[in-house]
Every structure is written in C-alpha cells, then in structure tokens.
C-alpha cells in the first residue's frame, strides 16, 4: 500500500523530491482548490500539505476518511480548523524554524524602508522627479523598538535591531526571565510598553485573543509620530483604527506585510503615502521556501511511517470528552490568560 499525499499549494522541488524518492509514497500536486474541490478530493489522501492560502475547514476535515496528517509549510495555522482536526484524530504540524531568518530580515527591511521612505522615493524618481527634501527620513539609531511576541522571529528581530543600536523592549508573558536576560532587553506588559516605543513590531499568532490586539485604545497610548510594523498575521491590528491614526497624524507611518484580507486593494491604507505595503513576503526567500518544504516533507514521512512526530500543534483525541489543552495568549495588558 502507498501513502498518498496531496500537495495543495506550490512547494519547493526539493521537498517534493523528498516525498517522491520514497517508494511507498505517492505525492500529487493540485493547486487553487476551493472548499468543494478539497471536500471531493480529500477522502483518498493520507496527508495534506498546505501553505497559507488553502482553507482546511471543518467540512473539509469531516470529509476526510483516511487523513492522518495536515502539514503546513510555514508557521501560521489560522487557515486550519485545528479543533476539528483534533477531534478527528488528525495531527496538525507546521515548520516553525524554516522561515525565521527570512521573516526577521523582512521585518528589519520594513523598519528601514519606513524610516527612510525608500519605496516612495524610488517610485518618485522613476516618475522623473528629484525630491530629496520631500523624502528626508529618520535614523533608527538610538530609537526604541517595542516587540510584541518574543518567539523565534521576534527574538531574531530583537538581535538584529540591537545590531543597529536600537533600544529593544518587549511584551511576552510566556517568555522566561532567563531568556529575557540572554537577549538583554526590558520586559513590560502591553500598556507599559506602548508609550515608550518609536517603533512597534508585532510577532504574535492570530487567535481570538490577539485579533485587533492593537486598536484605537492601544494606539492612543503610543507616542505622537510612532510607527507600526506587522509582518506576523493580518488581523492583529485594527486596520480602520490604524488608518484613522495615520490620517490624523497620530502615527508617522506603518509597514504591513499581512492584512485582515489578503489582496487589500480596496483598503484605504493603500492610498496613504505614509504606509509601506508588501504582499506577504516575510517567508518569500529561496532559502526559506527550500527549508520549509524539506522540513514538512520529512515530518510528514516520519509521521506516516510511525516514527517521531515533530512540531505538532495539537494532540489528537478519539473522544469528545477528552481535554485538548489550554492555550495561553497575550491579552491587551500583556497578561497570561
């Protein structure tokens, strides 16, 4: 019998080859599937590999008759109904380390682009203008960067910002004191952190508790002229509140790689010169895509062959009265829930 794997989104060839070199594995690529397509296809597969666009809903999971593993080539899993998968006994796993460096580097790039008006100056010059005075920027040297979420990416951003001689402070109720000491940064709750920062960079998952974590009230606590960067997940910032704060001059600028709705062409934020936007490029490097593809392929192989299960975000259960676990998240005051 062959294990059948459905690859629902583009994956680096090295990862696909890792699957196909196993004689007992059959990997099939089908891209751009809607929910109905997935529901009709999923019953014949033992594993599903996705990235960020495929929506693995409760209906898709309930249609799966032999699915054992859902593998995310990347980190974020808000496009997967993890509770439904858990009830069905399906392991959901991601590759948290594969795109860490790329995401951290993109965040730093966004901070610098925002500070020096690089995208705007580039566009202006290509349109035939030489507006040096208009695009005067600001140094990041000596400025305070507040990081919300000191996981893998947040920690790497902290290290790189320290290399630029920024003062780094953070909010993360789950980080150990030892880890904070190793990073050499100050730790505060969210309400304490916001008034201090010149730049605010977000690095939390999107959960019910972190949705609109930065809204009108939180922005009101920030300095006049502060800047916000989000290369984590869309929905962490209330985009309407952000737009008003930028329009009214409360905030100096924002840099967003992720959005409440992907392809945000109708968002008023697109119209603002003070906003730098990129189309979810945090993990879009050759190196990161190769790493996450190889990582998820190896993890799926090990899981199906009964070896080690790595980077599982759930504990499969077979009865509805078994407790899944308690999720700890950051609330608006930076406390554990």
Secondary structure, DSSP 8 states (H G I E B T S, - for coil): --EEEEE-S---HHHHHHHHTSTTEEEEE--S--HHHHHHHGGG-SEEEE-SS--B-HHHHHH-SS--EEEESSS--TTB-HHHHHHTT-EEE--TTTTHHHHHHHHHHHHHHHHHTHHHHHHHHHTT---TTTT-----TT-EEEEE--SHHHHHHHHHHHHTT-EEEEE-TTS-HHHHHHHT-EE--HHHHHTT-SEEEE-----TTTTT-B-HHHHHTS-TTEEEEE-S-TTSB-HHHHHHHHHTTSEEEEEES--SSSS-TT-GGGG-TTEEE-SS-TT-SHHHHHHHHHHHHHHHHHHHTTS---SBSS---SSTTS-------B-TTS-B-
